[in-house]
Amino acid sequence: MAVIETKNLTKQYKKLKAVDELNMKIEEGEVFGLLGPNGAGKTTTIKMLATLLEPTSGSAKVNGFDILKQPSKVRESIGIVFQEPSTDELLTGYENLKMHSMIYGIPAGKFEKGIEDALALVELSDRKNDLVKTYSGGMRRRLEIARGLLHKPRILFLDEPTLGLDPRGRETMWGYIERLVKELNMTILLTTHYMEEADKLAKRICIIDKGKAVAVDTPANLKQKVGGDLVALTSASLDVERIGKLDFVKKVEKKDGKFLITVDNAASNLQVLLQTAGKVDCVEVRSPTLEDVFIKYTGRGFEGAEGGWFDKIIQESVNKQ
């Protein structure tokens, strides 16, 4: 059952289309990732779905409610964590949650347990009486997630939830997001520009660029569409004809003194490939990434990032497809 559905959802600012006829369906209990560079339209999409911004055209339903006709019902159904920190650092963690419980209209006799449950879920119970200004960046993000859960929403919007966190803090946050889905069967719409984050957390991904959805599928399927793993072999001589006859080999070419072999499932087939190749001086293996998917569908690198020699070979290969 789709709990979020958009039909040609569009937001235009004068000549700029921030979101361009976006169509997507998000199923109950899944983490759905909006992946794209800064300025791609991810946050604008979240704001429209949260009824904070009115679309120029198109429509959307959240938890079965129309974002234009039933905005109050939509807001009751969602929790949201914005990019920018929005907790009051002069209050304690508990005081922040108590204030927002009152804003949400949660009855006084019920919000105490709700606060305790939310704090326990994000493992902040032992710091609830400390001022937020003493919290680390990761702890503040966890508190904001707790705040978004106070009214027990069915859907949680996370807008760049790990922005500004160090790698360890990012991995910790991933663990909490996975717990929300597992323990609460929550549907999560996640925006990110971190490839690894989308790959790890999202059941399905919508790659968005310049306001348009350019690809929607599972991370594995998106990477498979790029065209297989790439194995680079350095060898004085290679029987290209023999290698090309292997049923898992899709293409063999030579570039800059290396033999580039595109294969299906290098992890399972590499040993057979090397046995067929004979004497090899050096082996490099590179599986497709979401960066490669972005290049395939947009013709350019994500955020203009540049990798090493092997990454550039991959990009050239993807661009040809």
N, C-alpha and C positions, 0 to 999 in steps of 0.2 A: 504494500500500500504506500503510495506516495504521500509524504507529509509536507513536502514543499514542491511546488510546481510553478514554473514560469512559462509564459507564452509571449514571445516577441517582446520581452521586457526591455525598455529603452529609456535612457536618460541622456538628454542633450542640453549642453550649455552653449548657446549661440551656435558657433560653427563646429564645436567639439562634441562628438558622441562619446560620452564616458562609458556607456553601456549600449551595445548595439544589437537589438533583437535577440536577447538571450533566451534560449530554451533549455530547460533542464528539469529533471525529476529526481527527487531525493527520497529514498525509501526509509521506512521506519527502522531505527536502530543502526544506521550506517554512519560512518564518518565520510563525508563528501568533501573533497578538497577543491578549492578554487586556487589554481596555481598560475602565477604570472608575475612579471616584473612590476616594480613600483609604477603606478600610473596606469595599470592595465584595466582598471575598472572594478577591482575586487571589493574594495571598501564601499564604493558607491552601490554595488549590488546588495551588500549587507544592509546598508542604510535604507534602501528601498524595501527590502523584505521585513525590516524591523519597523516599518512605517515612520521612519525618521526623515524620509525624503520621498517626495511624490514623483512617480515615473512620468516621463513625457508621453509615453504611449506603451501599449502592451498591458499585461495583467500578471498577477501572481496570487497563489493561495498558499497560506502557511497554516498547517494543522487543519486544513479544510476551510479556513476563513479568508475571504478576499481582503487584500491589504488596503484597498481603497474604501470598500463598503463596510468592513468590520474591523477597523484598526484596533479597537480596545480588546477584542477577542484575540487578535494576533498577539498583542503585547502580553496578554495573560498566558499565552502558550510558549513564550520564548524567554530565555536568559541571554545576556549578551556581555561579552568582554571586549572592550575597545582596544585599539592599538595603544593609545595614550593612557598612562596611569591615571586613575580617577578616584583613588581612595584618599581619605583625609589623613595626612601623616601626623597631625596633631592629636588624633584620636587613637585609641587602642584598636586592635583587630576586632575585639568583641563590640566595641562601641560603634565601629563602622557598620558592622552587620546589624546591630540593633537599630541604628538610624534607618538603614535601608529596609528593614522589616516593617518599620512604621510607615515608610513611604509606600511600600507595596500593599499596605493595609492588612497585614497579617495580624490576626487577633493577638492581644497581649498574652493570653494563656497558651498560645501555640508557638510563638516565635522562639522561645527559649530552646525548645527541643530542636527546632529547625536550625538554629544557629549552632548548637552543639554538634548536630549531625553533619552540617556542612564543614565545620572546622575539622572534625574527625576525618572526613573524606580526604581533605587536602593536607592532613597531618600538621595542623597548626593549633591544636588544642592547648599545647603547653606554652604557646606564645600569645594566647588570646588577650592577655592583660598587658602586653607590651605595646608601647607606642609604635605605630606603623613606620615612623621615621627611623626606627632601629631595625627594620626588616631589610633583608637583601632584596635585590630585584626579583629573584625567583619567588621569594615568599610573598611579595606584593602581588605578583601575577596569580599565585595560588589563592590569595585572599579574594582577589577579584572574581575568580572562578567560584569560590564559595558564595560570594555575594549574589552571583548570577543564578545560584541554585536555591536560594532561600524560599522562593514561592513554588518550588518543585515544577519547573517548566518541562514540557515534553521535548523541546528543541533548544539547543544551545548554539549561539553564534560566537565563534572565536575568531577575532580579526587580528591576525599576526600574533598569536598568543606567546610566542617565544622571542619576539623582537627585542633585541638588546641584551638577551641572556647569553652567558658564556656556554660553551659546549656541554659542560656538566649540568648546568641549570636547564638547558634545553632538553637533555635526555630525561631529567627528572620530571619536567613538565609533560613530556610524552607519556610517561608512566601514569600520571594522573588522568590524562585524557583517555587513555585506554581503560582505566578503571571506571570512568563515567559510563562508557559504553557497556562494559561487562556487567557492572553492578546495578546500573540504573536503566539499562536498555535505552539510553538517550540517543537521539539523533543529533549529530553535530555537523554544522557547516563551518568548515575551517578555511580561512584564507591564509596563504603563505607565499613567500617567494623563495623559500628554502626547498630545494629539490629533495633532499634526504628526508625532510619532515613529511612532505606529501607522500613520498614513496613508503615510508614506514607506517603512517597513521591511516591514510585514506583507503577505503575500500574501492572507491572510484574517484577519478580526477577529471575535472574540467579545466583544460589549459585555456587561459584567456589572454588575449593580446589585443591591445588597442580597442578594448570594449567588446570584442567578438570572441565567442567560443570557437576555438579552432580544432579541438579534439576532446572527446569524452569517452572514457573507458577505464578499466582497471589499470593500475600501473604496469602489471605484467603484460597485458595485451597491447598497451601503447608501445612498450619497448620492443615487443615482438614485431610490431608493424614496421619498425625501422629497418629490419632486414637481417637480423642474426648477429652472432658474436664475430669479432674480428681477431684473427690470430696472425701475428707478424713473425715471420721466421727469417733469421739471418743464416744463410748457408751458401757455400761455394757453388754447390750444384743441387738442383732439386728437380725431381721428375714431375713436372707440372701436369703432364698428361695423365699420369697414374693417379695423382692426387685429385685431379678433377673428376675422376670416375667414382670417387667415394660418394655414397648416396647422401651424406650429410653436408657435403661441400657445395656451396652455392656459387662461388666465384673465386678465381685465382688471378692475381695480377702482381706485377713487379713495379716497385716505386722506391726511388732513393736507395737502391741496393738491398731492399728487403722484399720478401715475398709476402703479399697480403692475401690472406685466405679468409673468406667469409663462410662461416659454418653455422649449422644449427646446434645449439646446446654444446658449447665447447667443454663444459665440465664433464659431460659423459663421453665425448668423442675425441678429446685431445690426445689420449694415449694412442688410439688407432692412427690418428693423423701423424703423430711423431714417428711411429713405427713405419709408416708408409713413406715418410719424408726421408728417412735415413739419417745421415750425419747433419746435425744442426748445431750451430754455434750459439744462438740466442733465441729465446722464445718470449714473446709478449702477447698477453691475452687481454682483451678489452670487451666487456659486455656493453650493450646499449644502455644509456641512461635517459632520464627524463629531459636532460639537456639536449640529447640527440633528437628526441621526439619534438621538442620545441623548434629545433633547427629544421626538421623535416617539414613541419607545417607552416613555419613563418619565413624560412629562408635566411634566418640570421641567428646568431648566438644569443643566449639568455643573458640580459643585462650587459651584453658586450663582453662577456667573460672570455678569456683566452686560456687554453691549456697548453700542454707541451706538444711535442712532435706527434705523438700517437693520437692525441685529442684532435689535432688539426687534420690528420689523415681521416679520422672518423667523420669529421665535419664535411670534408670534401666528398667522402663516400655518400653521406646522407644527402648532400645537396644535389648529387647526380640522380638520385632516385625520384 
